[in-house]
């Protein structure tokens, strides 16, 4: 089953592209120049603490295998360090490879 899912998602882009008609205009025609800059604001400890304490304990652990119950219990102690780390990632624009990995679990629905 996982191989079937993988095959489907690997091929979905090329299969969809084949079904599209050729555009009448070059791609640049659809792009407009915008003089806006994308920014992410600084994160504050109060926000991190609130988010940690409001995490649902019904969720499974992430790639780090740390339970949500443990994170919530330790939240007051780890909030400062996590806030510093998050803000460092935001200001540097560099994110650790482990944060780019996700665990996907297909769920059967009737």
C-alpha positions as CSV (number, residue, x, y, z in Angstrom):
1,X,0.0,0.0,0.0
2,X,2.8,2.5,0.8
3,X,4.4,1.9,-2.5
4,X,1.1,2.6,-4.3
5,X,0.7,5.9,-2.5
6,X,4.3,6.8,-3.3
7,X,3.9,6.0,-7.0
8,X,0.7,8.0,-7.1
9,X,2.3,11.1,-5.6
10,X,5.5,10.8,-7.6
11,X,3.5,10.8,-10.9
12,X,0.7,13.2,-10.1
13,X,2.6,16.3,-11.2
14,X,3.7,15.0,-14.6
15,X,0.3,13.4,-15.2
16,X,-1.5,16.6,-14.4
17,X,0.9,18.6,-16.6
18,X,0.1,16.4,-19.6
19,X,-3.6,17.1,-19.3
20,X,-3.1,20.9,-19.4
21,X,-3.5,22.8,-22.7
22,X,-0.6,24.9,-23.9
23,X,-0.8,28.5,-22.7
24,X,-1.6,31.3,-25.1
25,X,0.9,33.7,-23.5
26,X,4.4,33.2,-22.1
27,X,4.7,32.6,-18.3
28,X,6.0,36.1,-17.8
29,X,2.7,37.5,-18.9
30,X,1.0,36.2,-15.7
31,X,3.6,37.5,-13.3
32,X,3.4,41.0,-12.0
33,X,6.1,42.8,-10.1
34,X,5.4,43.5,-6.5
35,X,7.5,45.9,-4.3
36,X,6.7,44.0,-1.1
37,X,9.2,42.2,1.1
38,X,8.3,39.0,2.9
39,X,9.2,39.2,6.6
40,X,8.6,37.1,9.6
41,X,8.3,38.9,12.9
42,X,10.1,38.0,16.1
43,X,8.5,35.3,18.2
44,X,7.9,36.0,21.9
45,X,8.1,33.6,24.9
46,X,4.5,34.1,25.8
47,X,3.4,32.9,22.4
48,X,5.6,29.8,22.6
49,X,4.4,28.9,26.1
50,X,0.8,29.3,25.0
51,X,1.3,27.1,22.0
52,X,3.1,24.5,23.9
53,X,0.5,24.3,26.6
54,X,-2.3,24.1,24.1
55,X,-0.9,21.2,22.1
56,X,-3.3,18.3,21.8
57,X,-2.1,15.2,23.7
58,X,-4.1,13.1,21.2
59,X,-1.4,13.5,18.6
60,X,1.4,11.0,18.0
61,X,5.0,11.8,18.7
62,X,7.1,13.5,15.9
63,X,10.4,12.3,14.5
64,X,12.1,13.1,17.8
65,X,9.8,10.6,19.6
66,X,9.2,13.1,22.4
67,X,5.6,12.8,23.8
68,X,3.4,15.8,23.8
69,X,2.6,15.2,27.5
70,X,6.3,15.6,28.3
71,X,6.6,18.7,26.2
72,X,3.6,20.3,28.0
73,X,5.0,19.3,31.4
74,X,8.4,20.8,30.6
75,X,7.0,23.9,28.8
76,X,7.7,26.4,31.5
77,X,11.4,25.2,31.6
78,X,12.0,24.9,27.9
79,X,10.1,28.0,26.6
80,X,13.0,30.4,26.8
81,X,15.4,28.1,25.0
82,X,12.9,27.2,22.3
83,X,12.1,30.9,21.7
84,X,15.8,31.7,21.2
85,X,16.2,28.8,18.8
86,X,13.1,29.7,16.8
87,X,14.1,33.3,16.5
88,X,17.6,32.3,15.5
89,X,16.2,30.2,12.6
90,X,14.0,33.0,11.5
91,X,16.8,35.6,11.5
92,X,19.3,33.4,9.8
93,X,16.9,31.8,7.3
94,X,18.6,28.5,7.8
95,X,16.6,25.6,9.2
96,X,18.0,22.3,10.3
97,X,17.4,19.3,8.0
98,X,15.5,17.5,10.7
99,X,12.8,20.2,10.6
100,X,12.3,19.5,6.9
101,X,11.3,15.9,7.4
102,X,7.7,14.9,8.0
103,X,6.1,11.7,9.0
104,X,3.0,11.0,6.9
105,X,0.6,8.3,8.0
106,X,-2.3,7.4,5.6
107,X,-5.5,6.9,7.4
108,X,-8.2,4.7,5.9
109,X,-11.6,6.2,5.8
110,X,-14.6,4.2,4.8
